């Protein structure tokens, strides 16, 4: 049984938002791009907007779908579907995660990532071309 999960690469001022899983979550304390499970009858984009609002209190717009990653964790398999997202406002309030950071693309490899997020992080870095700054 494959579970569809979306994740958001939210960019602002040349940085991207990453979140650290809490001690209570599976894959505790690993870093990931925030997101969540797609519910029955929900589009990937609608799922992402809802999950980011619920988990982080942010308003986003998904703008570009990147390459999905299929990853098996024990007895479950997920399809992690990443989207580049525009940040539209809101102040981060962590509902589930332990912490968060805004990170320059070239600094992403220094974090301890959930396995499914690693290819997404690598695609994002390639897409950004090692870009280090951008005007707001």
C-alpha positions in Angstrom: 0.0 0.0 0.0 1.5 3.3 -1.2 0.8 6.5 0.8 1.0 9.7 -1.1 2.7 12.5 0.9 3.4 16.0 -0.2 6.2 18.3 0.9 6.9 22.0 0.4 10.1 23.7 -0.5 9.1 27.2 0.7 11.6 29.8 -0.6 12.2 33.3 0.8 15.2 35.6 0.3 17.3 32.8 -1.3 16.7 30.4 1.6 14.4 27.4 2.0 12.4 26.3 5.0 13.3 22.9 6.6 11.8 21.3 9.7 13.1 18.9 12.3 10.8 16.0 13.3 10.0 15.8 17.0 11.0 13.1 19.4 7.5 11.7 19.3 7.4 11.2 15.5 8.9 8.3 13.5 12.3 9.2 12.2 12.7 11.4 15.3 15.0 14.4 15.1 15.7 14.0 11.3 15.2 17.0 9.1 12.6 17.2 6.3 10.7 19.5 4.0 7.4 20.0 5.8 4.2 18.5 4.4 1.8 15.7 5.0 -0.5 12.9 3.7 -2.9 13.4 0.8 -6.4 12.7 2.0 -9.1 11.0 -0.1 -10.4 13.2 -2.8 -7.8 15.9 -2.2 -5.4 17.3 -4.8 -1.7 17.3 -4.0 -1.6 21.1 -4.0 -4.7 21.4 -1.7 -3.1 18.9 0.7 0.1 20.9 0.8 -1.7 24.2 1.4 -3.7 22.6 4.2 -0.8 20.8 5.9 1.5 23.8 5.9 -1.3 25.9 7.4 -2.0 23.3 10.1 1.6 22.4 10.9 3.3 25.8 10.5 0.6 28.5 10.4 2.0 29.6 7.0 0.1 30.6 3.8 1.7 29.2 0.7 1.1 28.7 -3.0 2.6 25.6 -4.7 4.2 26.7 -8.0 6.1 23.8 -9.4 6.0 20.0 -8.9 9.4 18.4 -8.7 10.3 14.7 -9.0 8.5 12.4 -6.6 10.5 9.9 -4.5 9.3 6.4 -3.6 10.7 5.3 -0.2 10.0 2.3 2.0 10.2 2.6 5.7 9.8 -0.8 7.4 6.4 -2.1 6.3 5.1 1.1 4.7 5.9 2.8 1.4 5.4 6.4 0.7 5.5 8.5 -2.5 6.9 11.9 -1.5 5.8 14.6 -3.9 7.7 17.8 -3.6 6.6 21.3 -4.7 8.4 24.5 -4.9 6.2 27.0 -3.0 5.7 30.7 -2.8 5.6 32.1 0.8 2.5 34.3 1.1 2.6 35.2 4.7 2.0 34.0 8.2 4.3 33.6 11.3 5.7 30.2 11.9 4.1 28.3 14.8 5.3 24.7 15.2 2.3 22.3 15.8 4.2 19.0 15.3 7.9 19.7 14.7 10.7 20.3 17.2 12.3 23.2 15.3 12.8 24.8 11.9 15.5 26.7 10.0 15.7 28.9 6.9 18.7 27.5 5.0 20.7 28.5 1.9 20.6 25.7 -0.7 24.4 25.0 -0.4 24.0 24.4 3.4 21.3 21.8 3.0 23.7 18.7 2.9 25.0 19.6 6.4 21.7 18.4 8.0 20.7 14.9 9.0 17.8 14.2 6.5 14.9 11.7 6.4 15.9 9.3 3.6 13.0 10.2 1.2 14.0 13.9 1.4 17.6 13.4 0.3 16.9 13.2 -3.5 14.6 16.1 -3.2 17.2 18.2 -1.4 19.7 17.3 -4.2 17.3 18.2 -7.0 16.6 21.5 -5.3 20.3 22.3 -5.0 20.8 21.5 -8.7 17.7 23.6 -9.6 19.1 26.5 -7.7 22.4 26.1 -9.4 24.2 26.8 -6.1 22.5 30.2 -6.1 23.3 32.0 -2.9 21.2 35.1 -2.9 18.1 36.5 -4.5 16.4 39.8 -4.2 13.0 39.8 -2.4 
